[in-house]
Amino acid sequence: MGFLDLVLYFLIMMGIYGILTLSLNLHYGFSGLVNFGHVGFFAVGAYTSALLTLNGAPFLVGVISGGLAAGIVGFAVALPTSRLSIHYWAITTLGIAEVIRLFALNEEWLTRGSFGLIGIPQPLISVFSVRIYPLFYLGVVLIFLAFIFYAIRCLVNSPFGRVLKAIREEDDLALAMGKPVFHFKVKVMALGAGFAGIAGALYAHYITYISPLDFMPIITFVLWSMVITGGRGSEVGSLVGTVVIIVLYNSTRYLKDLFNISGQTVSSLRMVAIGIIIILVVLLKRGGLVEEKKKTFNI
Amino acid sequence: MLAIKNIHKNFGGIRALDGVSLEVDKGSIVGLVGPNGSGKTTLFNIVSGFYKADSGEIFFRDENIGALPPYEVARRGLVRSFQISKAPNRMTVLENMLFACDQQTGESVLGSLFKRNQIMAQEKTQIEQALSLLELTGLTALANEYSGTLSGGQRKLLALSRILMRDPDLVLLDEPAAGVNPTLILKLMEFIKEIQTKHGKTFLIVEHNMNFISSVCNRVCVLDAGLKIAEGSPEEIQKNDVVLEAYLGGREKGRKGAKQ
């Protein structure tokens, strides 16, 4: 793999993780929902799109169905749980993501279990040469990222977003001002989950192979580190956080060239590095690298 | 306008409300007073839908609202404030005002994505309305500050202005003058009276400041230990022996007095 291929790989992964981080930020940063199971929605989107396209559906149908399926799962998860207080809710979401992964691991008739799904079709693969293809796919990912970024920006800056903020800060006040807090929580869960599902589909079609091992809980926490580092409640922050964490996460592998340490130590060091970043952000820059923008009006 | 009928509410072994009935006429300002722990805030929580009464009924404009969730009660034009003011940390004063409005196009997902122009137009009139209300409560200079940075008194004023953004028919105020400085209290009293006379709004107010109660309210209702022990004009209440006893004397005597 040449240097350029590596760069393209990272850029594509940044795009996919950017969507994931944005959607988690919509849950946590803008609405105060402590979602510890985001990887579950990612998985639903990946499997849905992979299964559909393996059975002949076109790429776009797969991606959109992946988003819809994850959104429906998010909706279904939120319905019975949105009345839970925040800590119980966090534990529940963590559990649900594991249930989804274990489902994928055990329901072999559908998902081929631990063998995973192989040969997931890539869109327009025959049109481009092997060297150019990643560049094309990067474009596809960036288009989705741009749409989702714009959608989230519209949502959080509209009256809808104001209600989300009020729910995040004082949910009783929102109720007293005539806002159906429960409905808003369910809606925002479904939306964020849907976006994560789209990211999952894009991931599946890029890697062309998915297995339950791709959807371990650690992904959720890497996403959390991106949200916290970038800035909760800031959509630009989500992108910054994604880039910073991915660069950090992958640059540790070059440590073994500089110092005499084993590969195993290096992979452990990744988590240490992320842990240090989180601690530094919490200590020095609470709101993250890009802090939530205060919405001011000209008066 | 509001008719509370024989409300009972127990919290475990504590009898918070023991058969309270109360009527609030349209266009009046009714005060609700009583010693700490007498059930005033519990009554507010029940009327506004935050708690469900164990028994009894609440009618607002002849509709039984006893089983409605808080947001439905608010949407019918009955809006409350909180004793300990709720002021979102990371929302500006103006955002507080804007979010209070009902029926905003941009509150639906699709509306906020595809009806940008309509949202902008609505926002424009809302901002004008919000600024004129903030002008009245003296918070204009703080419009772009986070409400979490306001002082206790300013939060009370914000709570009142935010409620008025909704243009409600009946306003429940839980200690609107607590923590507000005396000059501002005078302004607040004028303000409430003005809203009542000019716009025909109705108020039910919990307050410990007797000056406030006697100069603003048309009628006062006194609670003690979950019972209504007296009702009448502010002058009558101040001379009422049972009330004086409830505030100054033993609780048992107050209860006995209520049954006479």
Interface residues (C-beta under 8 A of the other chain):
Chain A: A151 C154 L155 S158 P159 F160 G161 R162 V163 K165 A166 R168 E169 E170 D172 L173 A174 L175 A176 M177 G178 K179 P180 V181 K187 L191 G233 E292 K294 K295 T296 F297 I299
Chain B: S48 F50 P69 P70 Y71 E72 A74 R75 V79 R80 S81 F82 K86 A87 P88 N89 R90 M91 T92 L94 E95 L98 F99 A100 C101 D102 Q104 T105 G106 E107 S108 V109 G111 S112 L113 R116 I119 E123 I127 L131 T140 A143 N144 Y146 G148 R162 R166
